[in-house]
Amino acid sequence: MPVLTQAAGYLVVIGFGVFFSVGMILLSLFERKYLGQVETSESFSTANRALKSGIIASSIVSAWTWAATLLQSSSVAYDYGVSGPFWYASGATIQVLLFAILAIEVKKKAPNCHTFLEIIYLRYGKATHLVFLVFALLTNMIVTAMLLLGGSSVVSSLTGMSVEAACFLIPVGVIAYVTFGGLKATFITDYIHTAILFIIILFFGFVVYATSPLIGSPGKMFDLLSDASVLNPIKDNQDGSFLTMSSTQGLIFGIINIVGNFGTVFVDQAYFQRAIAASPKSALPGYLIGGLCWFSIPFFLATTLGLACAALESNPAFPYYPLRIPAADVSAGLAAPTAATALLGSNGAIAILILVFMAVTSAASAELIAVSSIFTYDVYRTYFKPQASGKDLIKFSHIAVVTFGCVMGVLAIILKAIGISLGYLYLLMGILVAPAVMPIALTLTWKKQNATAAISGAIGGLVCGLAAWLITASKYYGYVNLESTGGNYPMLAGNLASLVCSSIIAISISLMKPDDYDWSETKAMKPVDEAPTDLVIDGDDEATLTKASTIAYWASVVMTIVLIFLWPIPMYASKYVFTKGFFTGWVALGFTWAAVAAATATLLPLVETRHLFFGIVGWKGAHAKSEEGLSGGGGETAVADSVGGKFIASS
Ligand SMILES: NC(N)=O
């Protein structure tokens, strides 16, 4: 039974949509009238390539916080215990950290590009471009479908609103503010969404581990989970316990998660877009800070609500009491909303509704603008109107945003109708998009990869992944249907085959006939509009980027090794079951990490943009000071507005 009324559902979905859209329209008018800024196609899709690390980090956190980040992470906490949140978080953080390497390569090798597909086109030509165009759009469609599936499940289960209405209404507000504000709009709303997300996550942490009469402390949670481990022991966990990292199914989920998220970072234009929008100095810190802040979101929220769902099952306040939550609802992502409702009734339901809505809309805005850039630069300008003016491109960008938003509403409804849940799509995504990961990474980092290798790697990897997935389902279960193909073992086989086979094929074919590419064409790309955006990588920038590149390789690789080997594997292998003291420390770590991440993601962008506010009120001292260290198109005196990425010429 829904705990909230349909009216509450419509109020959140339509009310927030209208609020952000009106806010964005007013901001655009303010900029035009008082700051003399004009929207150009460059600003729409690159935010003028001048953003600083704080706003890049906050926008990465918000683009990477999907419905699944909150819902699927809590479902795996419910299914596998404490290892679920850990593997969700670490298995999706390392890709953002490692992407810092590609972000810097984009800055060095194609400083004026708009999409990663433009680099592929210039390096390999049309056939390869078309293949990766399909993979890129498939990635955006899968991610957006997951956002709508997760968002609509939560809205409909908590308020009774129809799934169809939710699938259409959730994107409407996002379409409106993205159309008005472009990439800049997504950065501003990303920031606001991120702040709200962290507040609600910390609020739930505080309730569960400090104030709730049902749980109220890590010690009580430990006791309840110990009881739950006896009542409903977890298959393949040490002692059936919720309180151990020694969980075989948790580990398998972790591996699937790692592969799938390589696909949805490295093949998603949204992450290249943030690298493109960053100033040369900001790309590396932006990705590293963003990745580390994001870790705390699934880790702490799922350690809070996912575990609370398991802990409260034997309490009459549990919405399904005396039954367990059905597997289909867990796969639909309803463990977290169920726990929130058990803990706080309708207030908990409202909090989780807003939390999920914020996550869905901010990640959807990143996807919308990414798809719009791909359609504008890689379809319209490349194949239909190479001489398109900036105005043409802007018009087409707007059309692409609206069209993609509507198409995705329909796709989500179709997926729901055929029984594909958020959890199923989450495990499947790597099989479909991870084959493109290695060829894309090598395009920017390895001069020897040739076009045949890139295409064969991606297509060959996909064929191997699909074959491994379906054959394993058939052999392991004896039949092939939604249930068997959604099992952990078929998904594991398919995901690994997609990533590993594509990498082997791309590298082997390149070594047979190595290319010797020097990226001169991609370095020579020019921006479209006559705006101060032609990013010239000067001597200083070149040195900064070379240094950043070395740091990126070391920092991201070391953090990756810590997050997926040094921390979890000894805990898995030793079969350690947490004591009450250890669990308390584990929760304290999650809480502290989330609090530090919240402070970083919300305060750093403000500190970095203080000059904007001082500039607006005319404080010349701050204005002048803030010019130091900012990239400013050809050395002219300019102040980069880190929020909007606009340049405000100083008088
Ligand atoms: N962004 C993810 N994988 O939650």
The ligand as an SDF file (V2000), in Angstrom:
LIG
                    3D

  4  3  0  0  0  0  0  0  0  0999 V2000
   26.5910    5.2020  -10.9440 N   0  0  0  0  0  0  0  0  0  0  0  0
   26.3790    4.0530  -10.3640 C   0  0  0  0  0  0  0  0  0  0  0  0
   26.8940    2.9560  -10.8700 N   0  0  0  0  0  0  0  0  0  0  0  0
   25.6910    4.0060   -9.3520 O   0  0  0  0  0  0  0  0  0  0  0  0
  1  2  1  0
  2  3  1  0
  2  4  2  0
M  END
$$$$
